[in-house]
Amino acid sequence: MTPEIDGSPLRGSPSIRPADPTPHKPWKRALYLTLAIVSIGLAIAGVFIPGLPSTEFVLLASWAAARSSSRLHRWLHEHKWFGPMLHNWYDGRRIARRAKTMATISMSVCMVVMAHTIPHDWVVWPLCVTMAAVLIWIWRRPEPIRA
């Protein structure tokens, strides 16, 4: 059986349906849609800005789009870059090795830059410890099963 969103097949994803594509209140739908669009923008910026996460914003965008726009939700899940990431996450909370490596490189660069530019150790160390904890969590996540 092919997974569907609003009756349209969704390529390569587990059964993912928007929670409520049309909330009862238009202002709620507009807020969710705004959150989804801003999250997509931040995810794209995160590719270029060390320390700004991309994956978390893509997941947030998918969640918000599921509550505001089935078309945007479908686009995210079928997108060349975002789709596989979302598929892996919804299929067992998996993170690809490439994403783990990129997160490690990005956070390491961010730690080095902070250590050399921020004069206060009491600011740098808690941030570095937090990033290290996140990296440990990321590397403990399973990787996608190769077909």
C-alpha positions, 0 to 999 in steps of 0.5 A, a space after each residue: 500500500 502506498 502512503 498517502 497525504 490527502 489521497 495523493 501518494 507520497 513517494 518513499 515515506 512511511 505513512 505520514 498524514 498531516 494532523 489537521 491540515 485545516 485548523 478551525 481557526 484561520 489565525 492558527 493555520 496562519 501561525 503554523 504556516 508562518 512557523 513552517 516557512 520560518 523554520 525552512 528558512 532557518 534550516 537553509 541558513 543552518 547549512 551555511 552558518 556553523 552552530 545553527 542546526 538544520 535538522 531540527 528546523 526541518 522537523 519543526 517545519 514538517 510538524 507545523 506544515 502538517 497543521 497548516 498546509 498539506 501541500 507544503 507538508 507534501 513538498 517537504 517530504 518529497 523534497 530532494 534534500 529534506 525528504 530523506 532526512 524526514 523519512 529517516 526520522 519518521 522511520 525509527 528516529 534514524 540519522 544518516 552518517 553524513 548528517 552526523 559527520 556534518 553536525 560534528 564538523 559544524 559544532 567543532 568549528 563553532 566551539 573553536 571559533 567561540 573559544 577564540 572570540 568570546 573572552 568569557 570562559 563562563 559563556 564558552 564552556 557551558 555552550 561547549 558542554 551542551 554541544 558535546 552532549 548533543 553530539 553524543 546523543 546524535 551519534 547514539 541514534 541509529 543510522 538508516 538501513 541501506 537497501 
